Structures are given as structure tokens and as C-alpha cells.
Amino acid sequence: MAFEINNIVVAKKSMLEKSEFSVECNISGGAMVSKVLASAIEPSIVSCETLSGTVNYSGELDIKVIVLDEEGQFNSTSSTCPFSSKFEGENIENGQNAHIELKVIDYNIVSINGDNIKINVMLEQSGFVYGNKDEQTIRCDDEDICFKTDKFNATRFVGASKASFNVTSEISSREKVSKILLVESKALVRNVEAGVNFVTVYGDVISKVLYISENDRFESGYVVDSFKEEVEVEGASRDSSVQAFASVKEDGVLTEIVEDEKGVKITITVPVNLKVCVYESQELEIINDIYSTTSDLSVTTSSFDMASLCKMDVVEGKIEGNSMIEDDKPRVDKILFNAGNNVVITNSYIENDEITIEGIAKTNVVYLNDEDSSINSVQLDVPFVISDKFEGQTEGIVSVSAIVCDVDVVVKKGRELFYDARVKANVIYCTSQTCGVISGAEKLDSLQERDYAMEVIFAKAGDELWDIAKKAKVHDYQLQSQNPDVAFPLQEDQSLIIFYQKMIENVE
């Protein structure tokens, strides 16, 4: 057979449509609740299934709240709220892998009834589906078929893997700890390295602990611990490209208070979940032009999109901003603490080798009003923009996950608050390319037999050997050997000679 199918494997990555939805949760305050002061809400994925046209998944909201009970005491409680959602799209194929990203956009306390708190949480879902797909090309072993090949760098999805481990951190205090109100822990990937059948992921775990000392003072502390974790991925090599994602299951964070003669240590054990996706580039040889010396051909071409290798970097910046609290809120005389720190990325883009990240930093500020000795809270939304050097194309796909740390809020005036924090953002930049290949060929009618032994071809300056031979329907080596003094591409208009071998029958 002249033509055979020669499938190549290429990586496909398609973005899932971003959308928002709400989840209503009922949680227990642990006692009769007078007021909800602060909430820390973190979503996580429990299970996921990809079908044709649909990604179905289930998740959980880990909710931690700080409340004021009816006796004026500060308490905290945590709960898990299950939910489910889905993506729909023509680009979703059965059996693909899916990576889902969830962000808490906003929340509001719907009602408080005794010890029951009803919270409505607004979530944003996004992500992508990925995997390999066979694309059809051809191969040929017919001597009458002339073809030209080209090198093709094909990106292939090697595999994905998950890992879970614990990071232990410590915060020291000179005063004894009466009660821990809230622990907020986040994880961020800083770098990745690929090895033979494994991937090494480097990152940070940042935790903030809010507690009440034995002197009834609100204290807080930040601690940053780095991690290095190896994840097994069969087929990975040192030349592989890796995307890595880190998350913390907030309901699994454990704290322990240890007292000794030097003071108090708060030990925080943070469960970190890693997910890695590995790709590699493979150089293939494919036919990119073809013709026959004996017949006409019907050639079919096709195009497809292929994911290119991604790059990852970390961008850091500072967030500062003033916020005015609403007139119906009591004035701020003393800030007690801030909690429920979060950041939402609203936009990101690359231009002139610089990445710009826009977002909103959020926090709950709990404060005291001296006039009526009331304890109140307000949510601050502080918009920010950070930028840094980043090589990339404007049309590339940018995915950003960010965390805030070292959050501080101070009173400037009675109703004006100043927010100060640092933000760390993990940036994954990917591109895709459209590739064209010859996916099929078929012989049609045979060419008319030549009734002459020689032909003169008039070629123009710049013509290539292949193009001249294709037009004349002869092998390029025949054209070259019969015109040995000619160099290609032609430097000037030139006449070329082709000799054809003819069979002469004996006539008696």
C-alpha cells in the first residue's frame, strides 16, 4: 500500500468557562451566638468526573468563624459544608483530566438563630481539561511517491500525580495562651524540578495564628516554612516541563500548645496537597509535502491545536490602601484583630515582557467603639495592582493563584482604616499553537505517458529544487543529477533539462 496512517500523540489543554455560583451553609456557632465577627472560608475539591461535554465535581467549604456569644465571650468554631457543581462545554471530552480552581468571591451572613449560623458563599469556578489526543498523519513506501519531511516538536502529556504531606511550624509566645481563635494556613509553589520518574516541588506554607493571651489580649503571629517534596510520576525525565499546584485542607490543620520554662510554643501541623502535571517535547518527523511521478494525488490536510510547554514563576508585591467604613457602622476607636484574610485575582495579562496582576485583598477587622463599648466588625476590600518582569506573549494563557501575608490594619481616623500586606502570586503561563499536517492522500488518474525523451524547463530565480521537481512530476534526485552544475535555489532565471528513458520496441 502506498499510504499508511501514522498517528502522532499531542497534548491538548482547553480552558473551562469561568463562572460564579452560590452555596448556602448552615453551621453551628457552638453556643448562643450574638454576633459573627469574622469568617475564614476555604474551598476544596473532593471528587471529579469528566464525561463528554461535562465535568461534574463535588467539593467542600471549610468554614471557620469567630463569634461573640450572648455573654460577650469570644468563641470560634469550624464546620464543613459540602456542595457540587459542574462545567459544560464542547471542548470537554470523555476521559480527559480536569484541574479545577475555586475562589471565594464573597460571603454574607444570612441569619443567626440561636447557635445556628446561615452563611451564603459566592464562589468562582475555573480551570482546564487536559490530556493526549491522536492526530492523523501518513507515511509512504511507494517508489513513485515523492515526499518531503520536516521536524515537528510535539508536546505530549506524560502524566499527573498527587501527594499529601504535613508541614509543622512553631510560633513562640512569652505569655501563656488562653485560647486559640483562628489558624489560617496557605500553601504556594515556588519552583519545580523534573527528574527520572519523579518531580521535586519547592514551596512555602504560610500560617497565621490568632489567639487570646492569659491577660485577655488579642495576639497574632505569622510563620513561613519552606517545603521540598518529591512526587513520583512515571515517564518524567529531566527535560520534562512541570506544572504544580499546592493547597491546604483547612479542616485538617492541627494546633498544640506546649508550655515550658522559656514560655509557650504553638505548634501548627498543616496538611498540604500537591498535584503535578508533566509534559515533554518530542521531535518527530512528518510529511509536509507530497506528489507522485506517475499519477495525480488527492491530498487531505488538517489542522489542530496543541498545548505548548508552560513556564512558572512567583511574583511578589506590596498592597497598601485606605478604606472608609460605612456611616451606619460605629466609629473605630481600637482595632482588636483582623482575620479571614483572602485575595481574589480579578485580571492578569502580559504586555511588553511584563506581567500585571490585578486583584482585591479582603480581611475582617474586629474593633472596639468606646462610646457604647461595643465590639464590631467590618469587611475591607482593598483593590491592588502589582507588576513584574515576565517574558511571554500577549495571547498566552495566564493562570494566577495568590496568597497574602503580614496583614496589618491601623486606624488613621475614626472611620478611615489603612491596610498593609504582602502578596505572593504563583504564575503559570501557557501557550498553544495551531499545527497543519497532511492527514491523508489518495492516488487518482495515472499521468499521461510522455511521448518525448527530453524536456526543457524554464525556471526562475529563487526556485527550489523540490518545487521545480514537483511541478515537473519527476524525482528531485533525477533533476539534480541531470543538471549537476546547477545550484539551488536558483540565483537567476535558468533552463533545466530533463531526460526521460523510453522503451523502443523492435520492428521487423
ZAKOLGU-600061 format. One record per residue: residue in one letter; x, y, z of N, C-alpha, C in turn. Coordinates in steps of 0.05 Angstrom, whole numbers, plus 32768, in hexadecimal, padded with zeros to 4 digits. Example, Ala and Ser with C-alpha at 12.3 -4.5 7.8 and 13.67 -1.06 7.14 Angstrom:
% residues 2
a81087F8E809C80F67FA6809C81087FBE809C
s81017FD3808E81117FEB808F81028001809D
END
This chain:
% residues 508
m80117FE88000800080008000801280198000
a800A802C7FF0801B80447FED801A80558006
f8002805880127FFF806A80297FF5805B8042
e8000806180587FF7805580717FF3806B8086
i7FE1806680987FDB807980AE7FF2807980C2
n7FFB809080CA8011809380DD800880A780F2
n7FFA809D81077FF080AF811C800680BA812E
i800480D38135801680DF8149800680E88161
v801380E78178800580ED8192800E810A819A
v7FFA811B819E7FFF813781A67FEE813E81BE
a7FF8815181CE7FEA815A81E67FD4816E81DF
k7FBE816B81EC7FA8817E81E87FA1818A8204
k7F9D81A482047F9681B2821D7F8181C78216
s7F6A81C682227F5481D9821C7F4A81E58236
m7F4681FF82357F3D820D824D7F1F82078251
l7F178204826A7EFB820182727EEF821D8276
e7ED68220826F7ECA823A82707EC78243828D
k7ED1825B82937ECF826682AE7EB2826F82B4
s7EA9826982CC7E8E827182D47E8D827382F2
e7E76827E82FC7E72828183197E5882738321
f7E58826983397E40825D83457E4282608363
s7E2B825C83707E2A8260838D7E238246839B
v7E2D824483B47E28822C83C57E1E823783E0
e7E08822C83E97DFD823484037E04821F8418
c7E108227842E7E19821584427E0D821C845D
n7E068207846C7DFE820A84887E1381FE849A
i7E1E820E84AC7E32820484BE7E2B820B84DB
s7E3781FD84ED7E318201850A7E4682148515
g7E3D822885257E4F823A85327E5A8230854C
g7E51821885547E5B820C856D7E4E82168586
a7E40822C85857E318238859C7E1D824C8590
m7E0E825885A17DFB826C85987E0A8284858D
v7E07828985737E17829D85657E0982B88565
s7E1882CD856D7E0E82E8856D7E1682F68552
k7E2F82F1854A7E3A82FF85327E5082EE8526
v7E5182ED850B7E6782E184FD7E7B82F784F6
l7E9482F485007EA8830984FC7EBA830584E4
a7EC182EC84DF7ED382E684C87ECF82CA84BF
s7ED582C684A57ED382AC84997EEA82A78487
a7EF4828E84877F09828584757EFE826D8466
i7EFC8270844C7EEF825B843C7F0282528426
e7F06823884247F18822D84107F0B82158402
p7F08821683E77EFC820083D87F1181EB83D1
s7F0881D283CD7F1981BC83C47F0981A983B3
i7F17819A83A27F0A818783907F0C816B839D
v7EF5815D839D7EF4814283A97EF6812D8393
s7EE68130837E7EE6811C83687EDF812A834E
c7EE6811D83387EE2812A831E7EDF81148309
e7ECC811882F67EC8810582E17EC4811582C7
t7ED3810C82B27ED1811982987EC281078285
l7EAD8112827A7E9D810482667E9D8115824C
s7E91810A82377E8F8119821E7E7E81328222
g7E8B814982207E7D816282227E78816C823F
t7E81815D82537E7B8165826F7E91815D8282
v7E98816F82947EA9816882AB7E98816B82C4
n7E92815582D17E83815582EA7E9781528302
y7E92816283167EA4815F832E7E9581668347
s7EA0815C835D7E96816283787EAC816F8388
g7EA58180839B7EB8818E83AB7EAF819383C7
e7EC081A083D67EB981A783F27EC381C383F8
l7EB381D184087EBC81EB84127EC481E7842F
d7EDE81EC84357EE781EB84517EE38207845C
i7ED08209846F7EC88223847A7ED082268497
k7EDF823B849D7EE6824184B87EDB825D84BF
v7ECD825F84D67EC1827984DD7EC9828084F9
i7ECC829A84FE7ED082A585197EB782B48520
v7EAB82AD85377E9282B8853F7E9482C5855A
l7E8082D585607E7C82E0857B7E6382D48585
d7E6582C5859C7E4C82B885A67E3C82CC85B7
e7E2682C385C17E1382D485CF7E1E82DE85E9
e7E3482D185F37E4082DB860C7E5882ED8606
g7E5C82F485ED7E72830685E67E8D82F985E4
q7E8E82DE85E17EA782D085DF7EAD82CA85C2
f7EC782CA85BC7ED082C385A17ED382A5859E
n7EC78299858A7EC9827D85857ECF82798567
s7ED9826285617EDD825B85447ED3823E8540
t7ECB823985287EC1821F85207EC8821A8503
s7EC9820184FB7ECE81FA84DF7EBA81E584D6
s7EB581E484BD7EA281D284B17EA981CD8494
t7E9E81B784897EA281B1846D7E8781B0845F
c7E8581BE84497E6C81C0843A7E7081B3841E
p7E63819D84187E66819083FD7E56819F83E8
f7E5F819D83CF7E5181A883B87E598199839F
s7E4C819F83897E53819383707E4D81A7835A
s7E5C81A483437E5881B6832D7E6281A88314
k7E6281B682FD7E6B81AA82E47E7481BF82D0
f7E8381B682BC7E8A81C682A57E7D81B9828C
e7E7581C982797E6B81BE82607E7A81CB8249
g7E7F81BC82337E8D81C8821C7E9281B38207
e7E9381BC81EE7E9881AA81D87EB581A081D8
n7EC781AF81E67EE381A781E67EE9819181FB
i7ED58189820B7ED9817582207ED481598214
e7EE8814882167EE6812D820B7EE781188221
n7EDA8102821D7ED980EC82307EF580E28235
g7EFC80DE824F7F1680D382567F2C80E7825A
q7F27810182547F3C811582587F4081198276
n7F588124827C7F5E812C82977F538149829B
a7F4B815082B37F40816A82B87F4F817682D1
h7F56818F82CE7F61819E82E57F4E81B582EB
i7F4381B683037F2E81C9830A7F3A81DC831F
e7F3581F6831B7F3D820A832E7F2582188339
l7F23821B83537F0D822883617F16823F8371
k7F07825583707F0E826D837F7EF58277838D
v7EF8828083A67EE2828C83B57EE182AA83AC
i7ECC82B2839E7EC982CD83957EBF82DF83AC
d7EAA82D483BA7E9E82E483CF7E8D82D183E0
y7E8382DB83F67E7082CC84077E6082E08417
n7E4982D784207E3A82E884337E2B82D68447
i7E2882E1845F7E1982D284747DFB82D7846F
v7DED82C184687DD182C384617DC182C7847B
s7DC682B6848F7DB782B884A87DC682AA84BF
i7DBF82B284D77DCA82A684EF7DB2829E8500
n7DAF828585067D99827B85167DA38269852C
g7DA6827485447DB18264855A7DCE825E8555
d7DD5824485527DF0823D854C7DF48237852F
n7DDF823B851E7DE1823585027DE7824E84F2
i7DFB824B84E07E03826284CF7DFF825984B2
k7DF0826884A37DEC826384877DFD82768477
i7E0F826B84667E21827B84567E1D82758439
n7E1C828A84287E1B8286840B7E36828E8400
v7E43827B83F27E5E827F83E87E5D828083C9
m7E69829483BE7E6B829783A17E86828C8398
l7E86827983867E9E826C837C7EA28272835E
e7EBB827383567EC28274833A7ED0825A8333
q7EC7824E831D7ED4823583147EE1823A82F9
s7EF9822E82F57F07823082DC7F1A821782DB
g7F2A821682C77F3D81FF82C47F4181F782A7
f7F4981DE82A47F4E81D582887F4D81B78288
v7F4881AC82707F4A818F826B7F62818A825A
y7F6E8173825D7F87816D824F7F8B814F824B
g7F9C814882397FA2812D82327FAF812B8217
n7FB18112820D7FBC810D81F37FA7810781DE
k7FAD810C81C57F9B810581AF7FAB80FC8197
d7FA280E881897FAF80DF81717FA780F18159
e7FBB80FA814B7FB6810981327FC180F9811B
q7FB280F881057FB980E780EF7FCC80F480DB
t7FE280E680D57FF480ED80C07FF880D480AF
i800980D5809B800D80BE808A802A80B78087
r802F809F807F804A8096807680478089805B
c805E8086804C805C807C80318075806C802B
d80728055801B8089804580148088803F7FF5
d807A804F7FE68078804B7FC9808E805B7FBB
e809D804D7FAA80B3805A7F9C80AA80707F89
d8091806F7F80808780837F6E807D809C7F7D
i807D809B7F97807380B17FA7808B80C17FB2
c808B80DB7FAD80A080EC7FB8809480FC7FCF
f80A280FD7FE58098810C7FFC80B0811A800A
k80A88130801680BC8140802680B3813F8043
t80C6813B805580C0813A807180CB81538080
d80C08157809780C9816E80A780C9816580C4
k80DA817180D480DB816C80F080C3817980FE
f80B7816B8111809F8175811F80A38170813C
n80A28186814C80A481838169808881808175
a80828167817D8068816181878069816081A6
t8057816F81B28054816E81D08042815881D7
r804B814781EA803B813081F2803681318210
f801E812B82198018812982358022810E8240
v803481108253804180F8825E802F80EB8274
g802580FB8286801580F1829C8011810582B2
a7FFE80FF82C47FF9810F82DB7FFB80FE82F4
s8002810B830A800480FC83237FFD810E833A
k7FF6810283517FEF81128369800081078380
a8003811983948012811283AC8007812283C3
s8008811783DB7FFF812683F3801581228409
f801A81388417802E8137842C8027814D8440
n8035814C845780308160846C80498172846F
v8043818C84748058819F847B805381A98497
t806781A784A9806381AF84C4807281C984C9
s806481DC84D5806F81F784DB806B81FD84F9
e807B8210850380798218851F807882368521
i8068824085348067825C853B806B825E8559
s807E826F856180848272857E8076828A858A
s806E828885A38061829E85B1806D829F85CE
r807282B785D7807B82BA85F3806482B78607
e804C82BD85FE803582BB860F802782A0860B
k801A8297861F800A827F861D7FF38284860A
v7FEA826F85FC7FD5827085E97FBB826785F6
s7FA7827985F77F8E827186037F7C826285EF
k7F7C826C85D67F6A825F85C27F74826685A6
i7F75825285957F7B825785797F60825B856A
l7F5E8272855D7F46827A85507F4582708533
l7F5B827385257F5B826C85097F77826784FE
v7F79825384ED7F92824D84DF7F8C824D84C1
e7F9A825D84B27F97825F84957FB182568488
s7FB0824184787FC88237846B7FC48236844D
k7FD9823E843E7FD8823E84217FF282328417
a7FF2822683FF800A821B83F2800D822783D7
l8027822A83CF802D823683B58045822783A9
v804482208390805A82138382806D82298378
r80878225837E809B8238837580AB822F835D
n80B08215835C80C1820A834680BC81ED8343
v80C381E2832B80C181C5832680DA81BC8317
e80E281A4831B80F88197830D80EF817B8305
a80F5817382EC80EE815882E38106814682E4
g8102812E82EC8116811982EC810D810082DE
v811B80EB82E0811380D282D380FD80C482E3
n80E580C582D980CD80B982E580C580C682FF
f80CD80DF830380C480EE831B80C6810C8315
v80B8811B832680B98139832480BD81438340
t80CF8157834380D38164835D80C6817F835D
v80B58183837180A6819C837480B081AC838C
y80B681C5838880BF81D7839E80A981EB83A3
g80A381F183BC808F820583C28090820F83DE
d807C821F83E5807A822B8400805E8225840B
v805E82218425804582218434804582388447
i803082498445802E826184558016825E8468
s801B826184828005825E84958003827784A7
k7FEB827E84AD7FE6829484C07FD6828884D7
v7FDF828D84EF7FD1828485077FC6829C8516
l7FAD829B851C7FA082B0852C7F9882A38547
y7FA082AF855D7F9A82A385777F9682B9858C
i7F8B82B185A37F8782C285BA7F9B82BA85CF
s7FAA82CD85D97FBD82C785EE7FB082C5860A
e7FBF82BD861E7FB382BB86397FAB82D68644
n7FB682EB86387FAF830686417F9883128630
d7F8A830086227F73830786117F7A831B85FB
r7F92831885F17F9A832985DA7F9A831785C1
f7F92832485AB7F92831685917FAE83188585
e7FB98301857E7FD382FF85737FD282EF8559
s7FE482F585477FE682E5852F800382E38526
g800882CF8516802382CB850C802382BC84F1
y803682C484E0803982B784C6805282A584C7
v8050828F84BA8068827D84B780688272849B
v80808272848F808482688474809882518475
d8090823A846B80A28223846980A38218844D
s80BB8213844380BE8208842880BC81EA8427
f80B481DF841180B381C2840D80C081BA83F3
k80C981A283F380D4819583DB80C9817983DA
e80BA817283C680AC815983C580B0814C83AA
e80B7813283AA80BA8123839280A08114838C
v809781168373807E8108836B808580F68354
e807D80DC8356808380C98341807180CD8329
v807C80CF8312806D80D182F9807C80C082E4
e807080A982DE807D809782CB807E80A482AF
g809680A282A4809A80AE828980A780CA828A
a80A880D682A180B580F082A380D380EE829E
s80DE8103829380FB8103828E8106811F8295
r812081228294812C813C829C812481528288
d811B814B82708114815F825D80F68165825D
s80E78158826F80CA815C827080C38178827A
s80AC8181827380A0819A827D808B81938291
v808A81A282A78078819B82BD806781B382C6
q804E81AD82CA803C81C082D8803581B482F3
a803681C38308803181B98323801E81CC8331
f800C81C083417FF881CF83507FF781C5836D
a7FF681D8837F7FF681D1839C7FDE81DC83A9
s7FD281CD83BC7FBB81D783CB7FBC81CC83E7
v7FAD81D883F97FAC81D084157F8F81C8841B
k7F8B81B184277F7081A984317F6D81B5844C
e7F5F81CB844E7F5E81DB84667F5381CC847E
d7F3F81BA84797F3481AC84907F478197849C
g7F5E8192848E7F71817F84997F88818C84A8
v7F8881A784A97F9E81B584B77F9B81B184D5
l7FB081A884E27FB081A284FF7FC381B5850E
t7FBB81BC85267FCC81CD85377FCF81C08552
e7FE781C6855E7FED81BC85787FFC81D18588
i7FF481D585A1800281E985B2801481DB85C5
v802D81E285C4804181D585D6804E81EB85E7
e804E81E78602805981FB8614807381EF8620
d808782008623809F81F8863180AA82118640
e80C2820E864C80CC8224865C80D3823D864B
k80D6823A863180DD8250861F80C4825F8615
g80AD8253861880958260860E8082824C8602
v8074825485ED8060824385E08067824085C3
k8063822885B980658223859C804B82188591
i80438224857B802B821A856D8035820B8555
t803081F18554803881E0853E802081DD852B
i802681E28512801181E084FD801981CB84E9
t800781B784E5800C81A284D27FF981A784BA
v800481AC84A37FF481B4848C7FF5819D8477
p7FDE8192846F7FDE817E845A7FDE818B843E
v7FF28185842E7FF5819184147FEF817C83FE
n7FDF818483EB7FDA817283D47FE7817E83BB
l7FF6816C83AD8003817483947FF78165837D
k7FF6817483667FEF8167834D800281718338
v800E815E83298021816583148018815A82F9
c801C816982E48017816082C98031816382B9
v8038814D82AB8052814C829E804E814A8280
y805D815A8271805D815A8254807A8157824A
e807C814F82318096814E8224809481558207
s80AA815E81FC80AB816581E080BB814F81D1
q80B0814581BC80BC812F81AC80BF8137818F
e80D78134818480DA813C816880D281258156
l80BF812A814580B58116813280BA811F8115
e80B8810C810380BC811280E780A2810C80D8
i8097812080CB807D811C80BD8080812680A1
i806E811A808F806E81228073805F813D8071
n806C81518065805E816B8062805981728045
d806381628032805C816780168060814C8007
i805081487FF2804F812E7FE5804581317FC9
y804F81207FB68045811E7F9B804D81037F90
s804180FC7F79804780E37F6C805280E87F50
t806480D77F48807080DA7F2D806080CB7F18
t804C80BB7F21803D80AB7F0E801F80B17F0E
s801580BF7F227FF880C47F237FF280DE7F31
d7FD980E77F2E7FD080FD7F3E7FC980F47F5A
l7FCC81067F6D7FC680FF7F897FB081127F94
s7F9F81067FA47F8C81157FB47F9881167FD1
v7FA0812E7FD97FAD81317FF37F9B813F8006
t7F988134801E7F87814080337F99814C8049
t7F94816480507FA3817180667F908177807D
s7F9A817880957F8A817F80AC7F9B818F80BF
s7F8D819D80D17F9B81AD80E57F9081A68101
f7FA081AA81157F9881A481307FA881B78143
d7F9C81BB815A7FA981CB816F7FB981B88182
m7FD081C081897FE181B0819B7FEC81C281B1
a7FEA81B881CA7FF581C781E0801381C881DF
s801E81DF81E4803B81E281E5804481E08202
l805E81DD8206806981DB8221806481F58231
c805E81F2824B80588208825C80708211826C
k806F822A82758083823482878076823E82A0
m8084823E82B78079824682D0808C825982DE
d8081826C82ED8092827E82FD808182898314
v808F82968327808282A2833E808682C0833D
v807082CE8340807182EC8341806882F5835C
e807783078368807083128382806D83308381
g805D833A8393805883578394804C835F83AE
k8047837983B0803C838583C98021839083C3
i800F838D83D67FF4839883D37FF083AD83E9
e7FE883C583E17FE283DA83F47FC983E883EA
g7FB883F083FD7FA183FF83F67F908408840D
n7F82841E84097F708429841D7F5484228417
s7F44841C842C7F28841684297F188425843D
m7F01842F84357EEF843C84477ED88429844E
i7ED2842784687EBC841684707EA28426846D
e7E8C8417846A7E72842484647E688434847B
d7E57844884757E4D845A84897E3C844C849E
d7E2F843684977E1D842984AA7E2D841784BD
k7E47841584B97E58840684CC7E63841884E1
p7E66840E84FA7E73841E850F7E9084258508
r7E99843B85117EB48444850B7EC884308518
v7EE18430850E7EF6841E85187F07842D852C
d7F07842385457F18842F85597F30841E855E
k7F2D8404855C7F4483F285607F4083D88550
i7F5483D185407F5383B885317F5C83A18543
l7F4B838D85457F52837585557F6283618545
f7F59835B852D7F688348851C7F5C83488500
n7F6A833C84ED7F60833784D27F61831984CD
a7F4F830F84BD7F4D82F284B87F3E82ED849E
g7F3F82D484947F3282CE847B7F3F82DC8464
n7F5A82DB84637F6982E8844E7F6882D88434
n7F6282E6841F7F5F82D884057F6682EB83EF
v7F6C82E083D77F7182F183C07F6482E483A7
v7F5782F583977F4A82EC837F7F5782F98367
i7F6182EA83557F6D82F4833C7F5682FA8328
t7F548313831F7F3F831A830C7F48831C82F0
n7F62832082EB7F6C832282D07F8B831F82D0
s7F95831482BA7FB2831182B77FB98310829A
y7FCF831D82927FD6831E82767FF483248273
i7FFE831D825C801B83218255801C8335823E
e802D834882418031835C822C804D8368822E
n805B8368821880778373821780898366822C
d8087834B822D8097833B823F80948343825C
e807B834A826380758351827F805983468285
i80578339829C803D832F82A58030834282B8
t8017834782B58007835882C77FF1834782D3
i7FEF834882EE7FDB833982FC7FC9834C830C
e7FAF834B83077F9C835B83157F8B834A8327
g7F848354833E7F74834583517F6983558367
i7F5B8347837A7F4F835383917F58834483AA
a7F64835183BD7F6C834583D67F54834983EA
k7F4E833483F97F378336840B7F40832E8427
t7F34833B843B7F38833484577F21833D8467
n7F1D8330847E7F09833884927F18834784A9
v7F0F835F84AF7F1B836E84C47F08836F84DC
v7F10836684F27F008366850B7F0A837D851C
y7EF8838E85257F0183A685337EEE83AD854A
l7EF883BF855B7EE983C885727EE083E5856E
n7EC783EB85757EBD840685767EB9840E8593
d7EC78424859B7EC7842C85B77EAC843885C0
e7E9E844485AD7E86845385B57E71844185C2
d7E6D842A85B67E59841785C17E6683FD85CA
s7E8283FC85CA7E9183E485D27E8883CC85C2
s7E8383D085A97E7A83BA85977E9183AF8587
i7E8F839585827EA3838885717E9683848555
n7EA3838D85417E98838C85267EAC83818512
s7EA3837C84FA7EB5837284E57EAD837E84CA
v7EC0838084B97EBB838A849E7ECE837B848B
q7EC3837684737ED48369845E7EE0837E844C
l7EFB837D84497F08838F84387F0E8382841D
d7F09839084087F10838783EC7F24839C83E1
v7F3D839383DE7F5283A683D57F5B839E83B9
p7F5583AD83A47F5F83A783897F7D83AC8387
f7F8B839C83767FA883A083737FB083988357
v7FC883A2834F7FD4839B83367FF28397833B
i7FFD83808333801A837C8335802483738319
s803D837883148049837082FA8066836982FE
d8070835982EB808C835082EC8094834782D0
k80AE834382CD80B8833982B380AF831D82AF
f80A683178296809D82FC8290809C82FA8271
e80AC82E8826680AD82E58249809682D38240
g808782DE822D807182CF8223806282DF820D
q804F82D18201804082DE81EB802582E781F6
t801A82FC81EA8001830781F37FEA82F381F1
e7FEB82E281DC7FD582CF81D87FD882B681E8
g7FED82B381F97FF0829C82097FDB829A821F
i7FD88282822B7FC5827E82417FD38280825B
v7FCA8292826C7FD6829782867FC4828E829C
s7FCE827D82AE7FBF827482C57FCE827C82DF
v7FC0828A82F17FCD829583097FBE828C8322
s7FCE828283357FC3827D83507FD4828D8364
a7FC7829983777FD582AC83897FCD82A983A6
i7FDF82B183B77FD982B183D47FE482CC83DF
v7FD982D483F67FE282EC84037FEE82E4841E
c800182F48428800D82EF84428015830A844E
d801D83098467802583218476801083378474
v7FF7832F84777FE1834284757FE08353848E
d7FDE836D848A7FDC838084A17FC88395849A
v7FB6839C84AD7FA283B184A97FA483C484C1
v7FA683DE84BB7FA783F284D07F92840884CB
v7F8B841684E07F78842B84DE7F87844584D7
k7F7F845284C27F8A846D84BC7F79848384C8
k7F5F848084C47F4B849284D07F34848084DA
g7F20848C84E57F0A847C84F07EFD846984DD
r7EFB847084C47EEE845F84B07F018456849A
e7F19845E849B7F2C845784867F4084438490
l7F42842D84817F55841784897F6A84158473
f7F82840F847C7F99840B84697FA183EE8469
y7FA083E184517FA783C5844E7FC383C28442
d7FD283B0844D7FEE83AB84447FF3838D8444
a7FFD8382842E80028366842D801683608416
r8020834784168030833D84008020832883F1
v8023832783D78015831383C7802A830383B7
k802582E983B6803682D783A7802582C88393
a802D82C98379801C82BD8364802C82A98354
n802182918351802C827D833F802082808324
v80318284830F8028828A82F48030827282E2
i801C826782D58021825282C18018825D82A6
y802B825D8293802682698279802882538264
c8014825082548014823B823F800B82478224
t8014823B820F800C824281F48002822981E6
s7FF4822E81D07FEC821881BF7FF3822081A2
q7FF8820C81917FFE821281767FED82028163
t7FE7820D814C7FD7820081387FEA81F38124
c7FE781D981207FF981CA810F7FE981BF80F7
g7FF681C080E07FEA81B580C77FFA819D80BE
v7FEC818780B77FF9816F80AE7FEA81638096
i7FF8815280877FEB814280727FE081298080
s7FC6812780807FB88112808F7FAF80FB807D
g7FB180FF80627FA980E980507FB080EF8034
a7FB380DA80247FB980DD80077FAF80C57FF8
e7FA780CA7FE07F9B80B47FCF7FA380B87FB2
k7FAB80A27FA57FB280A37F897F9980A57F78
l7F9A80B77F647F8480BA7F527F8C80AF7F36
d7F8680BE7F217F8C80B47F067FAA80B47F01
s7FB380A17EF17FCF80A07EEA7FD680B77ED7
l7FEE80C07ED97FF780D67EC87FFA80CC7EAB
q7FF680DD7E987FF980D67E7C801680CF7E76
e801A80B97E68803580B07E63804380C47E51
r805C80CB7E58806B80DE7E48807480D17E2E
d807080DF7E17807880D47DFD809080E37DF2
y80A080ED7E0580B980FB7DFD80CF80F27E10
a80E780F57E0880FF80EB7E17810C81017E26
m8106811A7E20811381307E2E810081477E31
e810481567E4780F3816D7E4C810481837E57
v80FE819B7E4E810C81B37E5880F981C27E6A
i810281C87E8380F181D67E9680FE81F27E9B
f80ED82067E9980F682217E9E80F082297EBB
a8104822B7ECB810182317EE78109824E7EED
k80FF82597F03810482757F0A811782767F22
a8124828D7F24813682927F3B8127828E7F55
g813382807F688127827B7F82811982607F84
d811482537F6D810682397F6E811782247F7C
e810A82137F8C811781FE7F9A811681E47F89
l812981D27F8F812A81B97F81811081A97F84
w810681A87F9D80ED81997FA280D681A47F92
d80D281BE7F9280BB81CA7F8480BD81C67F66
i80D581C77F5A80D781C27F3D80D181A57F37
a80DC81927F4780D781767F4380B9816F7F46
k80AC817B7F5A809081767F5F807F817F7F47
k808681967F3C807781A17F25807B818F7F0C
a809381847F09809981747EF2809181577EF6
k8089814F7F0F808181347F17809881207F12
v80B081287F1B80C781167F1A80D481157F36
h80E581017F3A80F481007F53810881177F54
d810B81237F6B811E81397F6D813B81307F68
y814181177F70815C810E7F6B8162810B7F4D
q814D81047F3E815181027F218157811E7F15
l814881327F1E814C814D7F14816881577F1C
q817181507F34818B81597F3D81A1814B7F2E
s819F81317F2A81B481227F1D81B781297F00
q81A181317EF381A281387ED781AA81557ED2
n81AB81647EE881B481807EE681C981857EFC
p81DF81777EFB81F381777F11820081927F17
d820081A37F04820E81BD7F0881FB81D37F13
v81E381CB7F1881CF81DF7F2181CD81DF7F40
a81CE81F67F4C81CB81F87F6981AF82027F6F
f81A381F77F84818881FF7F8D818A820C7FA9
p8178821F7FAE8165822C7F9B8174823B7F85
l8166823E7F6F8172824B7F57817982687F5D
q819082707F548198828C7F58818E829E7F41
e818682917F2B817C82A17F148169828F7F04
d815A829B7EF28149828B7EE0815B82777ED0
q8151825E7ECE8162824A7EC1815182357EB4
s815D82287E9F815082127E92815C81F87E9C
l814B81E57EA3815381CB7EAC814A81B57E99
i815A81A07E978154818B7E84814D81717E94
i813881647E8C8131814A7E98812F81367E81
f813E811F7E85813E81097E71812C80F37E7C
y811B80E87E6A810980D27E72811280B97E63
q811380A37E71811A808A7E648102807F7E55
k810680787E3C80F0806E7E2C80F680527E22
m80E280407E2380E580257E1980DE80247DFB
i80F1801B7DEB80ED80197DCE80E87FFC7DC6
e80D17FF77DBA80CA7FDC7DB280D77FD57D98
n80E07FBC7D9580ED7FB27D7C80D77FAE7D67
v80DD7FB97D4F80CA7FB77D3980D77FA67D23
e80CA7F907D1C80D57F7E7D0780CB7F877CEC
END
